[in-house]
Amino acid sequence: NGKIVGNRGKPSPCAGTRGTTVTVEDLFYNVPLRRKALKSPSEEYQRIVEVVSRYAVNNPSCGMVCRRLDPGPWGGSSDLCSPRGGTTSTVIGLLFGHSVSQHLLEVSWDFLEDSQLGFRAHGFVSDANYVSKKSTFILFINGRLVDCAPLKRGLEAAYEAVLPRGAHPFLFISLQVQPHRLDVNVHPTKSEVHFLNEACVIAKLCESVAARLVGQNAARAYVVPTLGSFGSPLTDTHQDQELPAPPTNALPTPFAPSSSSSSGAKPPADPAKPTGESRNPLPYKVVRVDEQRGSMEKYLSSSVPNSDKLVDH
């Protein structure tokens, strides 16, 4: 009923960290239909972690921690922790991987005073050397996490000239638009928005990103692993070791003899070959490839009868 339990109904101080704590529990406990629409607790929790991580990228000055309060083995452990007072690139590296932070390009636009565009934006996008199978698009408009399908398609189209097929970039854009230019009544959950002169704003953003990628396409970085003698990649400890040179009469793979044959050990017997002393192949396995091993001319007479010995009858 909302009353305080304990200490005679009066609030009392308790230990706690400074900041804001948001606790989510018993969602839709009195709405059975909405509760049935929820997925498994693990999937819902991963969605919460994804949303909190995106807000941590947009607010690097605030430290954010997300932990599960279940009594199970994973309860109480932090699945997300961003430092306080960090930079945007640092938070991206902590939450999305160090490989992303190594290939980031900072972009910014300032057309807030423009009568047609009226926006200001800042963000980080991946360069031409970053390749991912999954597209990551983070868009904040006036500090709120939203989605804009035309802007996402336009930015990904700018990467088609520098990324291979099937690869996707990392995109983070924080957009500030004048409130009277926004239309938030597009989606029932308010997750999508439209704004005035949307085509012009998207074209300006995509042109700037494409211009930054033009210079990046001149130099590309590739990771070429070094293969060992059995096709396994060498670690850093093996890079200084010198590999043995192959013999001059080595056969091409996969018919090259193994290392055990050179040390004196007998190679495994071929089941297709006879095991006796004679190594001649069986007749039904012989294939005629040249005239030395038999040809059709062998069974024909090579001598032509003399014409003067022919007698007319």
HELIX and SHEET records of a PDB file:
HELIX    1   1 ASN A    7  GLY A    9  5                                   3    
HELIX    2   2 PRO A   32  ALA A   37  1                                   6    
HELIX    3   3 PRO A   41  ASN A   58  1                                  18    
HELIX    4   4 THR A   88  PHE A   96  1                                   9    
HELIX    5   5 HIS A   98  SER A  101  1                                   4    
HELIX    6   6 ALA A  149  ALA A  158  1                                  10    
HELIX    7   7 PRO A  179  ARG A  181  5                                   3    
HELIX    8   8 GLU A  198  GLN A  216  1                                  19    
HELIX    9   9 ASP A  236  HIS A  238  5                                   3    
HELIX   10  10 SER A  259  SER A  262  1                                   4    
HELIX   11  11 PRO A  283  LYS A  285  5                                   3    
HELIX   12  12 GLU A  291  ARG A  293  5                                   3    
HELIX   13  13 MET A  296  TYR A  299  5                                   4    
HELIX   14  14 SER A  307  LYS A  309  5                                   3    
SHEET    1   A 2 MET A  64  ARG A  67  0                                        
SHEET    2   A 2 SER A  78  SER A  82 -1                                        
SHEET    1   B 5 LEU A 104  PHE A 111  0                                        
SHEET    2   B 5 PHE A 119  SER A 126 -1                                        
SHEET    3   B 5 PHE A 170  VAL A 177 -1                                        
SHEET    4   B 5 THR A 136  ILE A 141  1                                        
SHEET    5   B 5 ARG A 144  VAL A 146 -1                                        
SHEET    1   C 2 LEU A 182  ASP A 183  0                                        
SHEET    2   C 2 HIS A 194  PHE A 195 -1                                        
END                                                                             
